[in-house]
């Protein structure tokens, strides 16, 4: 008996080593594809977008006294110069409509999106003199293209802006107390995240509103951003509002696109944890065969372990070509079919279908599906281990182990 247990443990160790090799290969393949697919998706859809608020600058004339030499004698002269000072926006009324679409490349899903952005801003001359204001609008970072771009002052021609190095510039003269609005809009596309920054030189935000709609229901505000002040569910997603009368904050606004289950990392986790499922299966099968008096040779355990390994080996390549759930269903049918058809020849149909078949459904198929329970996988596996321990303890509580281990095994029943 001791030699048989050692042989089974050796088979378990070899299968575990094979799983670690397979899990490492899937991990490496995923990482190799990650950089390549990210670049490919980024070339088509761009990256995470960051939209900065327009920067408004006021031209301030001033006089500067300069020391000079005239006919060899020191003298001074006054030169008129102009400097710029940051000027706050009087109000901001923005809309951002986000439409999500996941795209699969290799073993990874990438969250791509389209954004329809429209902003209405207003500036006011709060000084006692007429002044010239310059509006600098920087294109969003990570945006490969801007479709239907518009930048217009109220009542002004939209074609007057100058664009250089990704910055559109307009100038306008305002009388004391005069205000003017301007509009910025575009359609673009990106990946992973969309953010709105209040601006590099903005410390206070006045009369601000951002209305965002999504066509997805799982929303997440990125780290370092402000949560929406108002949320309302819609038929397709959410309607979100950020409204501030006077905001002082070192943060911005944004939305992280929901991630879809990535096959590569998921298969790696399932593969690395597979030895736990095989250990529970071998443990239960060893006790059941011992109590039923069914003779199982270590070679039988070898083929059972190989059938378990076949599940993960086939799964690691099927997920490249179909959904994870369909791949798991196919691999489960293949592995269970291998085990049940084999054990039917070894122990007979009833033991193969009831004891072995049900145990494999729980410890292979059910175990794999626990990894779909994001955040609850460890707890579910722990509960499964405790339930197995409880069941075995109740099953063997009245067993006389000395008599059972000394009892000769009967030959395996003939196949049905």
RAURQUI-V930583 format. One record per residue. N is the residue number from 0. RES is the residue in one letter. BURIAL is # if it has 24 or more other C-alpha atoms within 12 Angstrom, else .. Layout:
n=N res=RES burial=BURIAL
n=N res=RES burial=BURIAL
This chain:
n=0 res=X burial=.
n=1 res=X burial=.
n=2 res=X burial=.
n=3 res=X burial=.
n=4 res=X burial=.
n=5 res=X burial=.
n=6 res=X burial=.
n=7 res=X burial=#
n=8 res=X burial=#
n=9 res=X burial=.
n=10 res=X burial=#
n=11 res=X burial=#
n=12 res=X burial=.
n=13 res=X burial=.
n=14 res=X burial=#
n=15 res=X burial=#
n=16 res=X burial=.
n=17 res=X burial=#
n=18 res=X burial=#
n=19 res=X burial=#
n=20 res=X burial=.
n=21 res=X burial=#
n=22 res=X burial=#
n=23 res=X burial=.
n=24 res=X burial=.
n=25 res=X burial=#
n=26 res=X burial=#
n=27 res=X burial=.
n=28 res=X burial=#
n=29 res=X burial=#
n=30 res=X burial=.
n=31 res=X burial=.
n=32 res=X burial=#
n=33 res=X burial=#
n=34 res=X burial=.
n=35 res=X burial=.
n=36 res=X burial=#
n=37 res=X burial=#
n=38 res=X burial=.
n=39 res=X burial=.
n=40 res=X burial=#
n=41 res=X burial=#
n=42 res=X burial=.
n=43 res=X burial=.
n=44 res=X burial=#
n=45 res=X burial=#
n=46 res=X burial=#
n=47 res=X burial=#
n=48 res=X burial=#
n=49 res=X burial=#
n=50 res=X burial=#
n=51 res=X burial=#
n=52 res=X burial=#
n=53 res=X burial=#
n=54 res=X burial=#
n=55 res=X burial=#
n=56 res=X burial=#
n=57 res=X burial=#
n=58 res=X burial=#
n=59 res=X burial=.
n=60 res=X burial=.
n=61 res=X burial=.
n=62 res=X burial=.
n=63 res=X burial=.
n=64 res=X burial=.
n=65 res=X burial=.
n=66 res=X burial=.
n=67 res=X burial=.
n=68 res=X burial=.
n=69 res=X burial=.
n=70 res=X burial=.
n=71 res=X burial=.
n=72 res=X burial=.
n=73 res=X burial=.
n=74 res=X burial=.
n=75 res=X burial=.
n=76 res=X burial=.
n=77 res=X burial=.
n=78 res=X burial=.
n=79 res=X burial=.
n=80 res=X burial=.
n=81 res=X burial=.
n=82 res=X burial=.
n=83 res=X burial=.
n=84 res=X burial=.
n=85 res=X burial=#
n=86 res=X burial=#
n=87 res=X burial=#
n=88 res=X burial=#
n=89 res=X burial=#
n=90 res=X burial=#
n=91 res=X burial=#
n=92 res=X burial=#
n=93 res=X burial=#
n=94 res=X burial=#
n=95 res=X burial=#
n=96 res=X burial=#
n=97 res=X burial=#
n=98 res=X burial=#
n=99 res=X burial=#
n=100 res=X burial=#
n=101 res=X burial=#
n=102 res=X burial=#
n=103 res=X burial=#
n=104 res=X burial=#
n=105 res=X burial=#
n=106 res=X burial=#
n=107 res=X burial=#
n=108 res=X burial=#
n=109 res=X burial=#
n=110 res=X burial=#
n=111 res=X burial=#
n=112 res=X burial=#
n=113 res=X burial=#
n=114 res=X burial=#
n=115 res=X burial=#
n=116 res=X burial=#
n=117 res=X burial=#
n=118 res=X burial=#
n=119 res=X burial=#
n=120 res=X burial=#
n=121 res=X burial=#
n=122 res=X burial=#
n=123 res=X burial=#
n=124 res=X burial=#
n=125 res=X burial=.
n=126 res=X burial=.
n=127 res=X burial=.
n=128 res=X burial=.
n=129 res=X burial=.
n=130 res=X burial=#
n=131 res=X burial=#
n=132 res=X burial=#
n=133 res=X burial=#
n=134 res=X burial=#
n=135 res=X burial=#
n=136 res=X burial=#
n=137 res=X burial=#
n=138 res=X burial=#
n=139 res=X burial=#
n=140 res=X burial=#
n=141 res=X burial=#
n=142 res=X burial=#
n=143 res=X burial=#
n=144 res=X burial=#
n=145 res=X burial=#
n=146 res=X burial=.
n=147 res=X burial=.
n=148 res=X burial=#
n=149 res=X burial=#
n=150 res=X burial=#
n=151 res=X burial=#
n=152 res=X burial=#
n=153 res=X burial=.
n=154 res=X burial=.
n=155 res=X burial=.
n=156 res=X burial=.
n=157 res=X burial=.
n=158 res=X burial=.
n=159 res=X burial=.
n=160 res=X burial=#
n=161 res=X burial=.
n=162 res=X burial=.
n=163 res=X burial=.
n=164 res=X burial=.
n=165 res=X burial=.
n=166 res=X burial=.
n=167 res=X burial=#
n=168 res=X burial=#
n=169 res=X burial=#
n=170 res=X burial=#
n=171 res=X burial=#
n=172 res=X burial=#
n=173 res=X burial=#
n=174 res=X burial=.
n=175 res=X burial=.
n=176 res=X burial=.
n=177 res=X burial=.
n=178 res=X burial=#
n=179 res=X burial=#
n=180 res=X burial=#
n=181 res=X burial=#
n=182 res=X burial=#
n=183 res=X burial=#
n=184 res=X burial=#
n=185 res=X burial=#
n=186 res=X burial=#
n=187 res=X burial=#
n=188 res=X burial=#
n=189 res=X burial=#
n=190 res=X burial=#
n=191 res=X burial=#
n=192 res=X burial=#
n=193 res=X burial=#
n=194 res=X burial=#
n=195 res=X burial=#
n=196 res=X burial=#
n=197 res=X burial=#
n=198 res=X burial=#
n=199 res=X burial=.
n=200 res=X burial=.
n=201 res=X burial=#
n=202 res=X burial=.
n=203 res=X burial=#
n=204 res=X burial=#
n=205 res=X burial=#
n=206 res=X burial=#
n=207 res=X burial=#
n=208 res=X burial=#
n=209 res=X burial=#
n=210 res=X burial=#
n=211 res=X burial=#
n=212 res=X burial=#
n=213 res=X burial=#
n=214 res=X burial=#
n=215 res=X burial=#
n=216 res=X burial=#
n=217 res=X burial=.
n=218 res=X burial=#
n=219 res=X burial=#
n=220 res=X burial=#
n=221 res=X burial=.
n=222 res=X burial=.
n=223 res=X burial=.
n=224 res=X burial=.
n=225 res=X burial=#
n=226 res=X burial=#
n=227 res=X burial=#
n=228 res=X burial=.
n=229 res=X burial=.
n=230 res=X burial=.
n=231 res=X burial=.
n=232 res=X burial=.
n=233 res=X burial=.
n=234 res=X burial=.
n=235 res=X burial=.
n=236 res=X burial=.
n=237 res=X burial=#
n=238 res=X burial=#
n=239 res=X burial=#
n=240 res=X burial=#
n=241 res=X burial=#
n=242 res=X burial=#
n=243 res=X burial=.
n=244 res=X burial=.
n=245 res=X burial=.
n=246 res=X burial=.
n=247 res=X burial=.
n=248 res=X burial=.
n=249 res=X burial=.
n=250 res=X burial=#
n=251 res=X burial=#
n=252 res=X burial=#
n=253 res=X burial=#
n=254 res=X burial=#
n=255 res=X burial=#
n=256 res=X burial=#
n=257 res=X burial=#
n=258 res=X burial=#
n=259 res=X burial=#
n=260 res=X burial=#
n=261 res=X burial=#
n=262 res=X burial=#
n=263 res=X burial=#
n=264 res=X burial=#
n=265 res=X burial=#
n=266 res=X burial=#
n=267 res=X burial=#
n=268 res=X burial=#
n=269 res=X burial=#
n=270 res=X burial=#
n=271 res=X burial=#
n=272 res=X burial=#
n=273 res=X burial=#
n=274 res=X burial=#
n=275 res=X burial=#
n=276 res=X burial=#
n=277 res=X burial=#
n=278 res=X burial=#
n=279 res=X burial=#
n=280 res=X burial=#
n=281 res=X burial=#
n=282 res=X burial=#
n=283 res=X burial=#
n=284 res=X burial=#
n=285 res=X burial=#
n=286 res=X burial=#
n=287 res=X burial=#
n=288 res=X burial=#
n=289 res=X burial=#
n=290 res=X burial=#
n=291 res=X burial=.
n=292 res=X burial=.
n=293 res=X burial=#
n=294 res=X burial=#
n=295 res=X burial=#
n=296 res=X burial=#
n=297 res=X burial=#
n=298 res=X burial=.
n=299 res=X burial=#
n=300 res=X burial=#
n=301 res=X burial=#
n=302 res=X burial=#
n=303 res=X burial=#
n=304 res=X burial=#
n=305 res=X burial=#
n=306 res=X burial=#
n=307 res=X burial=#
n=308 res=X burial=#
n=309 res=X burial=#
n=310 res=X burial=#
n=311 res=X burial=#
n=312 res=X burial=#
n=313 res=X burial=#
n=314 res=X burial=#
n=315 res=X burial=#
n=316 res=X burial=#
n=317 res=X burial=#
n=318 res=X burial=#
n=319 res=X burial=#
n=320 res=X burial=.
n=321 res=X burial=.
n=322 res=X burial=#
n=323 res=X burial=#
n=324 res=X burial=#
n=325 res=X burial=.
n=326 res=X burial=#
n=327 res=X burial=#
n=328 res=X burial=#
n=329 res=X burial=#
n=330 res=X burial=#
n=331 res=X burial=#
n=332 res=X burial=#
n=333 res=X burial=#
n=334 res=X burial=#
n=335 res=X burial=#
n=336 res=X burial=#
n=337 res=X burial=#
n=338 res=X burial=#
n=339 res=X burial=#
n=340 res=X burial=#
n=341 res=X burial=#
n=342 res=X burial=#
n=343 res=X burial=#
n=344 res=X burial=.
n=345 res=X burial=#
n=346 res=X burial=#
n=347 res=X burial=#
n=348 res=X burial=.
n=349 res=X burial=.
n=350 res=X burial=#
n=351 res=X burial=#
n=352 res=X burial=#
n=353 res=X burial=.
n=354 res=X burial=#
n=355 res=X burial=#
n=356 res=X burial=#
n=357 res=X burial=.
n=358 res=X burial=#
n=359 res=X burial=#
n=360 res=X burial=#
n=361 res=X burial=#
n=362 res=X burial=#
n=363 res=X burial=#
n=364 res=X burial=#
n=365 res=X burial=#
n=366 res=X burial=#
n=367 res=X burial=#
n=368 res=X burial=#
n=369 res=X burial=#
n=370 res=X burial=#
n=371 res=X burial=#
n=372 res=X burial=.
n=373 res=X burial=.
n=374 res=X burial=.
n=375 res=X burial=.
n=376 res=X burial=.
n=377 res=X burial=.
n=378 res=X burial=.
n=379 res=X burial=.
n=380 res=X burial=#
n=381 res=X burial=.
n=382 res=X burial=.
n=383 res=X burial=#
n=384 res=X burial=#
n=385 res=X burial=.
n=386 res=X burial=.
n=387 res=X burial=#
n=388 res=X burial=.
n=389 res=X burial=.
n=390 res=X burial=.
n=391 res=X burial=.
n=392 res=X burial=.
n=393 res=X burial=.
n=394 res=X burial=.
n=395 res=X burial=.
n=396 res=X burial=.
n=397 res=X burial=.
n=398 res=X burial=.
n=399 res=X burial=.
n=400 res=X burial=.
n=401 res=X burial=.
n=402 res=X burial=.
n=403 res=X burial=.
n=404 res=X burial=.
n=405 res=X burial=.
n=406 res=X burial=.
n=407 res=X burial=.
n=408 res=X burial=.
n=409 res=X burial=.
n=410 res=X burial=.
n=411 res=X burial=#
n=412 res=X burial=.
n=413 res=X burial=.
n=414 res=X burial=.
n=415 res=X burial=.
